[in-house]
Amino acid sequence: MIPFENEADAIKIANDTPYGLAGAVWTRDIYKAFRIVKSMRAGIIWVNHMQPTYVEAPWGGYKQSGFGRELGPWGMEEYLETKQYTSISMRLRSAGTEKEKFSEFKRGK
């Protein structure tokens, strides 16, 4: 425990580190807890408890505590590549009539 004067001082102390894996906030005032959580630069912040983790929740830090996230869908995204693609309907003329040729286009014909 590190003593502090007020909420702003506590946030300054918490953020005054090159690391930011996890932190905890202990208070009876849940609104104060949420204000502090928003201001803290850490990837994991517990409120009124310490170190429970859920496999569905992201795990990872800020600053020199690494980048990216493990666990849950965030962890899976590390192994995926995102690609945007856009398609318009292709209509080709064949013997004077319009025919949808998308299925043939997909097969490479």
C-alpha positions in Angstrom: 0.0 0.0 0.0 1.2 3.5 -0.9 -0.3 6.4 1.0 -1.9 9.2 -1.1 -3.5 12.6 -0.5 -6.5 12.4 -2.8 -8.0 10.7 -5.9 -5.8 12.6 -8.4 -2.7 11.7 -6.4 -3.6 8.0 -6.3 -4.1 8.0 -10.1 -0.7 9.8 -10.5 1.0 7.2 -8.3 -0.7 4.3 -10.1 0.3 5.5 -13.5 3.9 6.6 -12.6 5.5 3.4 -13.8 6.8 2.1 -17.1 4.6 -1.0 -16.6 0.9 -1.5 -16.8 -0.1 -5.2 -16.5 -2.6 -5.0 -13.6 -3.8 -2.9 -10.7 -6.5 -2.9 -8.1 -8.9 -0.3 -6.6 -10.3 -0.6 -3.2 -13.1 1.7 -2.2 -16.7 1.7 -0.8 -17.7 4.2 -3.5 -18.4 2.3 -6.8 -18.6 5.5 -8.8 -15.2 6.6 -7.6 -13.9 3.1 -8.4 -15.1 3.5 -12.0 -13.6 7.0 -12.4 -10.3 5.7 -11.2 -10.4 2.6 -13.4 -11.0 4.8 -16.5 -7.9 6.8 -15.6 -5.5 4.0 -14.8 -3.1 2.9 -17.5 -3.2 -0.9 -16.9 -4.6 -3.7 -19.0 -6.3 -5.5 -16.1 -7.9 -3.7 -13.1 -9.7 -5.4 -10.2 -12.2 -3.5 -8.1 -12.4 -4.6 -4.4 -10.7 -7.9 -5.1 -7.4 -9.2 -6.6 -6.4 -11.6 -9.2 -9.4 -13.5 -10.3 -9.3 -14.2 -14.0 -11.8 -15.6 -16.5 -10.9 -17.3 -19.7 -13.5 -15.3 -21.5 -11.9 -12.0 -20.5 -8.9 -10.3 -22.2 -5.5 -10.7 -20.4 -2.7 -8.3 -21.2 -1.0 -5.1 -20.2 -0.2 -1.6 -21.3 3.1 0.2 -21.8 6.1 -2.1 -21.2 3.9 -4.9 -20.0 3.5 -6.1 -23.5 1.0 -5.6 -26.3 -1.9 -7.7 -27.6 -4.3 -9.8 -25.5 -4.5 -13.4 -24.5 -7.7 -15.3 -23.7 -11.2 -14.9 -25.1 -11.8 -13.7 -28.6 -9.0 -11.1 -28.2 -6.5 -13.9 -27.9 -7.8 -15.7 -31.0 -7.5 -12.4 -33.0 -3.7 -12.6 -32.5 -3.7 -15.6 -34.8 -6.0 -14.2 -37.5 -5.6 -11.7 -40.3 -8.4 -9.3 -41.1 -9.3 -8.7 -44.7 -11.9 -6.4 -46.2 -13.4 -7.4 -49.4 -16.2 -5.8 -51.4 -18.1 -7.3 -54.2 -20.6 -6.0 -56.7 -23.0 -8.2 -58.7 -21.4 -9.2 -62.0 -23.6 -9.5 -65.0 -22.1 -10.6 -68.3 -23.8 -10.6 -71.6 -24.1 -13.9 -73.3 -25.7 -14.3 -76.8 -27.6 -11.1 -76.4 -29.2 -11.9 -72.9 -28.0 -11.0 -69.4 -27.0 -13.9 -67.3 -25.7 -14.0 -63.7 -22.1 -15.4 -64.0 -21.0 -15.1 -60.4 -20.8 -18.9 -59.8 -18.7 -19.4 -62.9 -16.5 -16.4 -62.0 -15.9 -17.9 -58.5 -14.7 -21.1 -60.1 -12.3 -19.2 -62.3 -14.0 -19.7 -65.7 
